[in-house]
Amino acid sequence: MPAWLASNGSTVLVALVILMLVCISVRQFIKNKGKGGCGHCGGCCSHCSGGCGQCVFRDADEEKKEL
């Protein structure tokens, strides 16, 4: 086992770093989704220029209220 770890240590380290970054990304996505955002932009329409699905639905709801 120590010989295998010594020969593959850098690969294991890189894999752990990538796994950590993926976990952080997924956690942030879930956190944004839980706050009512659309996941990728956080639901802040001023930063995504209204191009996400959340903004489209929000605009449709506002138009219905105006009528």
C-alpha positions, 0 to 999 in steps of 0.5 A, spaced: 500 500 500 505 505 501 508 503 495 502 504 491 500 511 494 507 513 493 507 512 486 500 515 485 500 520 490 499 526 486 494 523 482 490 522 488 491 529 491 489 532 484 482 527 484 481 530 491 482 537 489 477 536 484 472 532 488 472 538 493 471 543 488 465 539 485 462 539 492 463 546 493 459 548 486 454 543 488 453 546 495 452 553 492 447 551 487 443 548 492 444 554 496 442 558 491 436 554 489 433 554 496 433 561 496 428 561 490 434 563 485 434 559 479 441 556 481 446 558 476 445 566 477 442 566 484 435 569 482 438 576 481 435 578 474 440 585 474 446 580 474 444 575 468 440 580 464 434 577 464 436 571 460 434 565 465 428 562 466 427 565 473 427 572 470 422 570 464 417 567 469 417 573 474 416 578 468 410 574 466 407 574 473 408 582 473 405 582 467 399 578 469 398 583 475 398 589 471 392 587 467 
